[in-house]
Amino acid sequence: MAQAGCDRCGSRVDAGRAGTAVLVLGTVNVAAPSVTAASLIFIAVQPGAVPLALPYVSSKTPGTGFTVTSLSLTDTATVAWWIVEPGG
């Protein structure tokens, strides 16, 4: 049984709650309808293109998705993302 605030069950993540995205000119819009106003969005740079600067979640729109932006406008890194809903 999953704990409150945990979107994981064993080693699997619910569909639409995790994935990867590639920055193009330092930004990428990620379609993720499961995003809510309370969502915590974690990102991690993946092997491949070395990030030129720090990528971060720059905005989120509930029901639509979120945007990852790098401090470098020429960044082409791949980031993994994971959406978690806080318990409470």
Secondary structure, DSSP 8 states (H G I E B T S, - for coil): ---TT--EETTEE-TTSEEEEE-BTTEEEEE-TT--TT-EEEEEE-SSS--SS-EEEEEEETTTEEEEEESSTT---EEEEEEE----
